[in-house]
Amino acid sequence: MQVAKNGGPGGARPTVPVIGVDASELRWVRMLISLLRHPDPIVAELTRHALEYLGDSAASSKSPGTAGAEPIDNTG
């Protein structure tokens, strides 16, 4: 694995592979992280609630490929 060196301010950031994240999805992951780190706590809280809603919706949806499968609870 090759990691880009950080050349200081404005330089390239090191890259880290993430299992299960497509390269085309990285833009959305970065946007979510920036919203979660937003200086306005209301924006961060709203983003957190939206992610919880999406997770709950995905877990309760009945798609043909998951018929009879138990949803995975990653919350604890």
N, C-alpha and C positions, 0 to 999 in steps of 0.2 A: 504494500500500500504506500502510495506516495502522498506526502502531506506538504502543502505549500508553506513556505516560511513566512512569518509575519514580518513585514518590512517596516513596522512602526505605523504611525498615523497615516491613513490613506493607503497602506500596503495591503497585500492579499491576506485574507484571513485563512487560518488552517481549516481544512475540510475534514469532516468526520462522517463516516458512513453510518446510516441508520437503517436497520433492518425493517422492511415493510413500507418504506417511504420511497415512492417513485421520484426520480429526478424532476419530473414535471410537477410534482406536488410540493416541492420545496418552497416555492413562492408563497403558497397558502400557509405552510407551517411558519415561515418567517413573519407573515402578516399576523397570524394568531399570537405569536410570541410578542411581537411589538404591541399588540393590543393589550395583552396581559401585563406588560410592563409599562403601560401608559401612565403618565404622571397624574392624570385625573383618576382617582380611585373608582369613580362611577363607571368609567369606560372599562376598566379592568374587571370590575364586578359583573357588569352586563355581559362581557365576553365569557366569563366563567360560567354564568348561568346559561348562556346560549350553548356552550360546549356540553354542559350537563344535560340539557334538553335534547341535543342531537344524540348523545350517547344513549339516553333512555329510549328515544324514538327508534334508534337502530336496534337496540336490544329487544324491543317489543314488536318489531315488524316481522311479519310472516312472509318471507320470500320463499319461492319454490325450492331453492337449494338448501334451506335450513329447516325444512319440515321435520318436526319431531326432535330437533336438536335443542339442547338446554342452553340458554344464554349464559355467557361467562360474566361473573361478577368480579370486576377488578378493583372494587372499592374497599375491599378489606376482608 
